[in-house]
Amino acid sequence: SFRSDDGEGTDHGYPLADSMRISLFLSGPNVAHGVLPSPRRIIDVLPTMLEMLHWPYDPQTLDGRAIHGIYE
């Protein structure tokens, strides 16, 4: 527990790996159906969207990397 009072648990979920993960749902033309087998990082969303939109950007300026294989 990260609380200083006598309550049990934490305020926003639990400090466990499964509680710290978020879901990302994509839908649209040319987006593949299914679930990716491995977790990705939230910072990978921006470069993925930029590549999907064919927006010019320098990948070296971002910490995230595009998620490939989810769209055509």
N, C-alpha and C positions, 0 to 999 in steps of 0.2 A: 504494500500500500504506500502511496506517495502522500497521503493525507496526514495532517498534524492533529486532527481531532480523533475522537474515538469511533468514527464510522468505518465500516468495512469497505474494501474495494477502492477503486479510483473514481475520479469524476467523469471521465470521458472514455469509457472502455477499460480494458485491463492491459497491464504492461507485458503482454504476451505477443509473440510474432503474428499469430493469426488475427489479433485485434488491431494490429497496426497496418494492415493491408487494406487497400481500397479497390474498388472495382471500376473498370472502364468499359463502357459499352459503346460500340460503334455500329452505325447502321447507315446504309446508303448504297448507291450503285457501285459496283466493283469491289465492295467490301466482302471478304471471305466469311463464310459461316464457320462457326466452331469456337473453340477455346484454345488459347495458347497454353502449352504444357508447362511453361516456366514463368515465374513472376518477372515483371518489368519494373522500371523505376518511373516515378511520376515525372521526372525531368525528361523522359524519353517521349512524352506526349507532344511537346512543341515541335521538335524536329520531324516527328512523324506527320503531324498536320501540315507542316511547311512542304514536305516532300509530296504529300497527297495533293496539295494545291499547286504543285510545280512552282512554288515561290522561291526565288533565288535567295540563297543564304550561304554563309561560309560555315560548314560543320565544325571547323576548328574553334569557332567563337562560342560554341555551346557545350555545356557539360554533358547533356544528354545525347543519345544516338537514336536515329530513326528505327522504329520497329518494322522490320521487313517481313513480307509474307502474309500480311493481313489485307492487302488490297492488290488489285491488278493495275 
